[in-house]
Amino acid sequence: MLLEEVTQESFRDVLGNFCSGMTVITSTSGSGPVGFTCQAFSSLSLQPPQVILCPSRSSTTWPLIRSAGMFCVNILAEDQAGLSRAFSRSGGDKFAGVRWANSPNGSPILCGAAAWLDCQVHAEYPGGDHTVVRADVCGLAAATGKRPLVYHRGRYTRIADDDAPGHVPPRSPALAPAGPEPGTVSHEGPKE
């Protein structure tokens, strides 16, 4: 079906056919940890290692993260849809009841994430109703055996098993398990 006019609704509906992973971008501010759900995230460059993300221009959290200059991209695991929903809301203490540990740059790593990347803001560019952020990757790790949370057509979903007999996805041996290192301090928000 060919549309004669691109509207916000038709644009959103058509792009809903593109599935993406879900991330939570975290950092620290003078008042404690901050974060937001970010679907618009991608790798940009291998050399140097860089990523892009696109926070909404109306975000009240991105300016706090920008001021810190450093942040952590938490790639959510398939069982973390609740975290994605919690960090997508405006206001309130998004870290209440959330277990996390400090990344090497001091940003929160959400416990149970499939992977994380420590980043430093490199540049920002205008992008319509969003800001395009280019960031340098300073550190990273991935958990063994975790599958990513996927978003498709307005809902969370999972990746199905590959039906090929004996299929084993390739894994980089250089990546350490995600999450806090043994002996590090883990943070847990107040229990309700």
C-alpha positions in Angstrom: 0.0 0.0 0.0 1.5 3.3 -1.1 0.6 6.3 1.1 0.4 9.7 -0.6 1.2 11.6 2.6 3.6 10.7 5.4 1.8 11.5 8.7 3.1 11.0 12.2 0.7 8.1 12.5 1.6 6.4 9.3 5.3 6.9 9.9 5.0 5.3 13.4 2.9 2.4 12.0 5.3 1.6 9.2 8.5 1.9 11.4 6.8 -0.4 13.9 7.6 -3.2 11.4 11.3 -2.7 12.2 12.1 -4.6 15.4 14.7 -3.2 17.8 16.4 -4.0 21.0 15.6 -2.0 24.2 18.2 -0.1 26.2 18.2 1.9 29.4 20.7 4.8 29.4 22.0 5.5 32.9 24.3 8.0 34.6 24.6 9.9 37.9 23.6 13.4 38.7 24.0 15.5 41.9 20.7 14.0 43.1 21.6 10.4 42.5 21.2 7.9 39.6 19.2 8.8 36.6 18.1 7.0 33.5 15.6 6.6 30.6 14.5 3.9 28.2 15.9 4.4 24.7 14.8 2.4 21.7 16.7 4.6 19.2 20.2 3.1 19.8 22.8 1.7 17.4 26.4 0.9 16.9 28.1 3.6 14.7 31.8 2.7 14.2 34.2 -0.1 15.1 37.3 2.1 14.8 37.0 4.1 16.9 34.3 2.2 18.8 31.3 4.5 18.8 27.5 4.3 19.3 24.6 6.7 18.6 21.4 7.2 20.6 18.6 9.6 20.1 16.8 11.0 23.2 13.7 13.0 22.7 14.3 16.8 22.8 11.5 16.9 25.5 13.5 14.5 27.8 14.1 15.9 31.2 16.7 13.1 32.0 19.0 13.6 29.0 20.2 17.1 30.1 21.3 15.5 33.4 23.2 12.8 31.6 24.7 15.3 29.2 26.0 17.3 32.1 27.7 14.2 33.6 29.4 13.6 30.2 29.4 9.8 30.8 26.7 7.2 30.7 26.1 3.5 30.5 24.0 1.8 27.8 22.2 -1.2 29.5 21.0 -3.6 26.8 18.0 -5.2 28.4 17.5 -8.9 28.6 14.3 -10.6 27.5 12.9 -10.8 31.0 13.4 -7.0 31.7 10.3 -5.6 30.0 9.2 -4.2 33.4 12.5 -2.2 33.7 11.9 -0.8 30.2 8.4 0.3 31.1 9.6 1.8 34.5 12.4 3.8 32.9 10.1 5.1 30.1 8.0 7.0 32.5 8.6 10.7 33.4 9.2 11.7 37.0 9.5 9.7 40.1 12.3 7.6 41.4 13.0 5.2 38.5 15.6 3.3 40.5 13.3 2.5 43.4 13.6 -1.3 44.0 16.1 -1.7 41.1 19.3 -3.5 41.7 22.4 -2.0 40.1 26.2 -1.7 40.4 28.7 1.0 39.4 30.3 0.7 36.0 34.0 1.6 35.7 32.9 5.2 34.8 30.5 5.3 37.8 27.3 4.9 35.9 24.7 2.4 37.0 24.8 -1.1 35.4 21.3 -2.6 35.8 21.6 -6.1 37.3 20.5 -8.8 34.8 21.2 -6.7 31.7 22.2 -8.7 28.6 25.1 -6.4 28.1 26.4 -2.9 28.9 28.6 -0.2 27.4 30.3 2.6 29.2 30.3 5.7 27.0 31.5 9.3 26.9 29.5 11.9 25.0 31.5 12.9 21.9 29.0 15.2 20.0 25.3 16.1 19.6 23.4 17.0 16.5 19.8 18.2 16.0 17.5 15.5 14.7 13.9 16.8 14.4 12.1 16.1 17.6 15.1 14.2 18.9 18.8 14.8 19.6 21.4 12.5 17.9 24.1 11.7 20.4 27.5 10.3 19.2 29.4 8.6 22.0 32.8 6.9 22.4 32.7 3.5 24.0 35.1 3.2 26.9 34.2 -0.2 28.3 31.8 -3.0 27.7 30.7 -6.5 28.7 28.0 -9.1 27.8 26.4 -11.8 29.9 26.6 -15.4 28.8 23.4 -16.9 27.7 21.2 -13.8 28.0 18.8 -12.9 25.1 17.9 -9.3 24.4 14.5 -7.8 24.9 12.9 -7.0 21.5 10.3 -4.4 20.6 8.2 -4.9 17.5 4.8 -3.4 16.4 4.3 -1.6 19.7 4.9 -4.6 22.0 7.7 -6.4 23.7 8.6 -9.8 22.2 11.4 -12.4 22.2 13.7 -13.9 19.7 12.7 -17.5 18.7 15.1 -20.3 18.8 16.9 -21.0 15.5 15.5 -24.3 14.0 18.8 -25.3 12.4 20.1 -28.5 13.9 23.2 -27.9 16.0 23.1 -24.1 15.5 25.2 -22.4 18.1 25.5 -18.6 17.8 29.0 -17.3 17.6 30.3 -15.6 20.8 33.3 -13.4 21.3 35.6 -14.9 24.0 36.9 -11.4 24.8 33.7 -10.3 26.4 33.4 -10.8 30.2 30.1 -11.5 31.9 27.8 -8.5 32.3 26.9 -7.2 35.8 28.9 -6.5 38.9 32.3 -8.1 39.4 32.5 -10.3 42.4 33.2 -8.3 45.5 31.8 -5.0 44.1 29.2 -3.0 45.9 25.7 -3.6 44.6 23.0 -1.0 45.1 19.3 -1.8 45.7 16.6 0.9 45.9 14.1 1.0 48.7 11.7 -1.9 48.9 8.0 -1.0 48.8 
